[in-house]
Amino acid sequence: MIQETDAPSGYKIGTAAKMAGISPNTIRTWMRRDYFTASIETDSGERILSSDDLRRLISLKSLIDLGDSIGQIARLDTETLQKRLAELKSTSESSYANDIPSLTDLEAGFVTPTNSVRLSAATPLFWNSKKFESVESLAEHAAGHHNISIALIDSQGPNPVEKAAILDFAKKNPEITVVLIFDFMPRALLKDLAKAQVHLLRWPINSIMLERYLYSLMPSISHPRARAAMINEPPPRLFSERQLSEIANSLPELECECPRHVSSIITSLGAFEDYSNQCLNATDKDKEIHEYLYTETAKARRIMELALIRLCKEDGIDIPQS
């Protein structure tokens, strides 16, 4: 039921869009298709969202981010939406808690076209990752001594030579889990790749669904080479000082200071990581303990970086461009 008023107390569509992390055009499209309704209408015909409307909008957006489609959930009542969101978040919590430490033990090989960002959500999940320009260069690397346990390939457009190379790579390297992101592919080739145990994901797939799919593969991924106790190089930093500063000063949806605190922790860990690295060359006597501090701080820093990425997703914070 639409409430008419000349002094509305609520949120205009533009404001609600920012708070929910949805474009205003998307909200208007949903309203035209009766997927969503703003319960307040001014005398001039402007639609205003009440607090309940906004909560429902945020729930819809959260469920879509977790893999649902608006057509599937638009007709659900608010109570059912909340129950489904709690169930999916519980599953996601379990995945993060149980699988991220295992993923960080793996080395991944990425084959992506120039300027493609389709696998960008997967890169931070792995402690070590190597990028390759082609499947052939990945195969050449795998033919020698290597630590790759999973290969992620972003295949775009019809390229029979590339598809044949993927099939050949999968058959020759059964110990490496191969995940292929693709747009279109002949049915016969899809069958051949499936027989070769290639995991096939048709684009588009959102970042959360990609992460959850990788988590689901964990029990089947081979771990033939345990990572050395000490690492030669720390994992690359996922945030610059500018990005951490902008996140710390952002306005989160949740009423807490977690983004600022986590950003501060990462900054402090990075500073101590740099300090420990400098101490490696100060004296041979203390080199071993400082090497230990350096590598363990790098591990802690990566864990908190992953935590901040997830916090930004939950809190509706856009991560600034580096």
N, C-alpha and C positions, 0 to 999 in steps of 0.2 A: 504494500500500500504506500503510495507516494504522499508524503507530508508536505503541504504547501505553506510557505512562510515568507515574509518579507525581511526577516532578520535571522537568517540561518545560523545555527551553531554547529559547525562541522568543518569539513575539509573540501576545498575545491579540488577538481580533478587533477590539476597540475601539482598541487601540494601532496595529495594522496599518492600520486604516481612516484614522486621522489621518495616518499616514506616506504613504499612497498617495493621499490626497485623495478617498476614497470613503466613503460612509456605511456604518456597520456593517450596516444593514438590506439594503443592496445586496449586500454580501459574502455575507450569509446566504442571500439569494435566489439568488445565483449557485451557492452550494453545494447548495441544494435542487434546482436544475435541472441539476446536474452540470456547470456551466460552470467551476467552480473547486473545488479540494480542498485542505483543510488537512491536512498529512501527519502531524501529531502529535495524538493523542487521550489525554487523561489518564484515570486510572481512574474518575473521576467523570463522564466523557463529554464534558468540555469540549474543544473544538477549538482547537489552537494552530498558528500558522503558523511554519514554519521560515524561515531566511534565504532559501532558494531559493524558498519559497512567496511570500514578500514581494516578491522581485525579479520573479517572474512576475506578481503582482498589479499592481505598478507598471507593468509593460510593457503589460498589458491596459488599464489606465486611460489610459496615454499613447496607445495606438492608438485608443481610443474618442474621445479628445480630438481626434485627427487625422482622425476621420470614419468609422472602422470601427464595426461593431456587434458586441456581445458574441457573438451567435449565429454570426457569420462567423469569429471568431478563437479561440473558446473551445477548439476541438479541435486547434489547432495546437500542435506541440511547442515547447519553450522556444527552441530554436535558430532555428526558423522565425519565431517571434515577434520575436526580436531582429533577424533579417535584414529583416523587413518594417518594423520600427520604424526601423532605420537608413535604409532607402530613403525612407520618408515624411519623416523628419527632414531628409534631404538635399534633398528637393524643397522642403520648407518653408524651409530655409536659403537656397536659391537664390531663392525668392520674396521673402523678406525683404531679401536683399542687393540684388536687382535692381529691386524694385518700390516699396519704401517711399519712396525719394527722389522718384520720379515721382508717387506719390500725394500727397505733401506739396506738390507744385506745383499741385494742383487745388483748386478751390473746389467744395464740395458743398452741395446743398440737401437738407434733411431734412424730411419730412412725417411726423410721428408723433402718435398720440393722446396725450392727457394721461396722464402717469405711466407710459407704456410704456417699457420698457427693451430692446426687441427689437433696436434698432439701436445700442445704446450701445457695442458693440464696434467699430463702424465709425467713430464720431465722432472718436476720437483719431488716426485714420490720415490725416486731411486737415488741412493747415495752416489753411485757412479753411473754415468751415462756417456756413451760415445755417439757422435753424429756421423752419418755416412751420406755421401752424395748419391749413391746408387746401391741397388741390391748387389751388384757385382762387387763393389768395394767392401760391402759387409761380408760377402762370401769369402773374399780374399783374406779379410781379417780373421774370420772364423776358421780358415784353413790352418792357421798357425796356432801358437799358444794364446789362449784368450780366457776371459772370465765371464763372458756374456751368457746369461741364463734366459733372457727374453729379448726378442726383436720385435719392434713396433714399426710397421711400414705404412706410410700414408701414400696410397696409390690414387692418382687423380687422372681421369680420362682414359680413353682406349689406348693401350700400349702393350701389344702382344708380346714384345720382347721382354718387357719388364715382368709381365705376368708369368712368362715361361721361366724367368730367372728366379722368381719367388717360389714357384713350384719346385724347381731344381734345388734351391737352397733348403727348403723344408725337408725334402727327401734325403739330402746329404747330411743334414744336421738335426737328427731327431731329438737330440738332447736339448735343443734350444726351442723354447716356446715361441711360436710366431703368431703375432696378432696383426691382421691386415684391415686397415680402414679403406673402404672403397665407395665409389659412387654407383657405377654400373659395371656389369660384367656378364658375359655369356653364361648361361646356365650350365653348360657342359664344363666350363672352366671352374665354376664354383664347386661342382661335384668333385672335380679332380683335386682342388685345393682342400676341400673338406676331407677327402680320403687321405691326404698327406698330413692331416691333423693341424691344418692352419685354422686359426680362430678368425672368423669373418664378422666384421662389424660394418654395416652399411651406414654411410653418412646421410643425414646429420645425426649426431649423437651428442648430447650435452656433456659438459665436463664431469658432472657428478656421476652420471651413468657410466662414463668411461672409467672413472676411478673405481666404482663399485664392481665393474666387470673385471678389472685387473685383480681386485681383492679376491673375487670368486675363483680366479685361476690359481691362487696360491698353493692349494694342496697338490696340484698337478705339475707345478713348475719344478724342474730339476735343479738341485743345488749340488752340482758335482764338485764345485771348488769353493771351499770355505774362505771367507775374506780373512786376510792376515790380521793378527791382533793389532798391529800398528799400521797406519796408512801412510803412504808416501806423500799424498797430497790431500788436503782437506776438501770436502765438497764445496763447490762454488757457492758464493753467497746469493741468496734469492732476493734480497732487498738491498737497495742503496740507502745511504744515510738520509737522502731527501725523501725517499718513499716511506721510510720508517717515521720520519718527522711528520709527513702529511697524514699518515694513518693515525698517529698519536693525537693529532689535532682535529680528527674527523668527528662527525656527529653520529654516533651509532644509534640504531633503533632500540637496542637493549639499554636499560638504565644502569649502566655499570661503566667502570673505568678500565675494563680488561684490555681494549685495544691499546690504550696508552701504556699500561703496565707491561704488556707483552712486548711491545715495541721497545720499551726501555730496557727490558731484560736482554733482548737480542742485541741492542746497541752495546750494552755492557759486556756481553759474552764476546762480541766481535773485537772490542777493545782489548780484553784479556787474551784473546786468541792471538792478536797482533803482538802483544807484549811477550807472551810465551815464545812466539816464533823468534823474536829478537834475542831472547835469552839463550836460544840454541847455540848461538855463535859467541856467547859471552865467555863461557868457561867450559872446558871438557869435563870438569868434575861434576857439574850439575846438568850436563846435557841430557842424560837419560830421563831425569825427573821432569825437565822442561819439555822434552819431546812427548812424554806421557800427558802432561798438562795441555800441551798444544792440541794433540789429537782428541783427547776427551772433551776439551772445550768446543772443538769443531763439531763433534757429535751432538753435544748439548745445543749448540747454536742451530744446527739443522733441525733438530726436534722442535725447537721453539719456533723456527721459521714455518714449519709445516703446521704447527698449532695456530700461528697467526693467519695463515692462508685459510684454514678452516673457520677461524673466528670471523674473518672478514666476510666469508660466505654466509655464515649464520646471522651476522649482524648487519647485513645489507650494506657493507662498505666496499666501494669500488677501489681496487688496488691501483694506485697511480702507475702510469707508464714509467719505465726506468729511463 
